[in-house]
Each structure stands twice: as C-alpha cells, then as structure tokens.
Amino acid sequence: MSKNLLLSCSGRRVELLRIWERTFRELGMDSKVIASDAQPFAPAFALAERQVIVPRVLDEAFVPRMLEVCAANDVGWVIPTIDTELPVLARARAQFESVGVHVMVSDIETIDIASDKRRTHEWFVSQGFPTFEQRAPEEALADPEWRYPCFVKPADGSRSIGASRVGTREDLEIRWRSGQHPNDVVESLGHGVEVTADAYVSPVSGKCLCVVPRRRLEVRDGEVSKGKTIEAPEIVALVRRVSEALPGARGTICVQMFWDPETREIQLMEINPRFGGGYPLTDASGAKFARWFIEEEIGLPVTAHENWTRDLVMLRYDQSVFLRG
C-alpha cells in the first residue's frame, strides 16, 4: 500500500490539492491526499477525500496532533502551505522523520532568512545578490537623501498585509509616529514589473532542477490572480544561484523580484520557501514539481526538465463550495 500525503493548513488551496491527487493517479499510486485545517469551513478541506481537524499552528498541541494524524492515516509526506507553520515544522522535522514521515520544508536557517524582511535583505546583500535599498523607518526619516516615493511593509508580514506605497516624508512620519506599525521596514521602489520565480530544489541532491519565472499581471489579497510564464534566462540563472545558496533549501522555493524587461535588471525582494499561490501556473506549464518530489521520494527516475511552456497565461476566478448541515 502506498503512503498518503497530508496537505497541512489546506485553506483555499484547492488547485494544489488537485495537483497532488493527479500526481498520484499519473504515477499509478493509490495514495490519498488528506487535508488538515483548524476549522472545517475551508474549501480545500471540504473537497478533500479525507479531512482532519488539528489545533492552530502556534498551539503547543499542533505538532503532537499532526504526528498522531500521520500515524493514524499512514502518512508518508506532509506539505506545508502557509508561512507560520514553516518554522514550527522545520524545528519538528526530526520528530516526523523518526516515524517515517518526510516534511517538504527547508532547514530552519532558510526559514529564518525568509520569515523576516530584514534578514532577507541582509542575506541578499551578504551574498552579493541584487536587491533594494532598505532602512528602518527612523533611519529613512533621518536621511535627507532618502528618495520618495518609497515602499513600507511589516518585516514579518505576508500576503501584502500592511504593505503600502508612501508618497512623501510626511506620510512616512505619520505612519511611523502612529505606533501602529512598529515592525516596519522601508524600501526603495522597484523598477519594471513584478515577477515570482518558482524553483524546485531536490531534497536529495540540494541542486536546483528547474526555475519557472512568472510575471504577476494582477494581484488580489497578496496572491496572483492573473499571471504569465516568461522567457528570462537572467532570472533563471539568478534564482538558481539563490536557491542553491540558501542553507538546506528543499522542495519549492518562491523568489519574488522586480525585473526590467528592457534593461534586464533584477531587484530581489522576498523568499517564500513553500508552494506559492501561483504555483498552479508553473504546474500547468509542464514543470511538475509535485511529481518530481514523489519520484525522488519513492526511487523512480526523476523526470525533471526545463522545457516548460513560455508565455502561458493563467486567469483565476472564484468557485463556490456548498456544504450541507
């Protein structure tokens, strides 16, 4: 009997759920995809063949309950989907490995780099990668040479919550003195268009086997709603270097940046060491990260390649799920 897969904090990730289900069918495996969440009214949770309720990620009972779920459901793999669970599962990975469960999560060093915008910026600079200028708000306010408009965001934020463009020094001072955003960082504006690149890093070799850059044509609630895969060799080369330089990176690594199509200049912005909301576009282009992960895990020849479809456009829309009772 094949091992099952647990899609953790399943939330709205219906497309990711379907991708894993299809992967097992294509490989001729009878593995099931189990969805976990802290509450039952999550679309992917409701649509999964099997569901389990677990405590919230920051509850001290989260990891013990997840281990119980894995044991009771013959789970071989856990796939995290949200930022807050990454450090929890990274620190607990040895506990899962001891009972034969592999978590697709990078080492805690990479999670720490990615989870704080200050650390991300410092790491980019230390590695010599192109990025933005960054200051603490009080440093930017004290610098007469700091350029406006600029961009302000929480250092530990996600989904663009609390992030905004600031037009003048006065606007920045008002935001800072309000005391509502004590963990802000201030960055120079990016040039060109916003791009997210999905990289697949082999959990076995640590090598980056594929990079797919996708331009963000439209974003809603911090997640791409319209996107297009693009031909940009300079992005592929840089993201490969980034993903292989990260300490203990594994699985899917999303790197966000601004890219100027005319000058080919790149400014790296953020790292998300997990499946991003726009990953279905990468999968539809032919870069089957989920399949490659399972192939490596069960000892099949890995079919990883870089012959994915360029200029493929994704247009997303809402769909309803109806529950009785």
Summary of the structure (lengths in Angstrom):
residues: 325
radius of gyration: 20.1
end to end distance: 33.8
largest distance: 66.4
contacts: 1060
relative contact order: 0.13
helix: 32%
strand: 26%
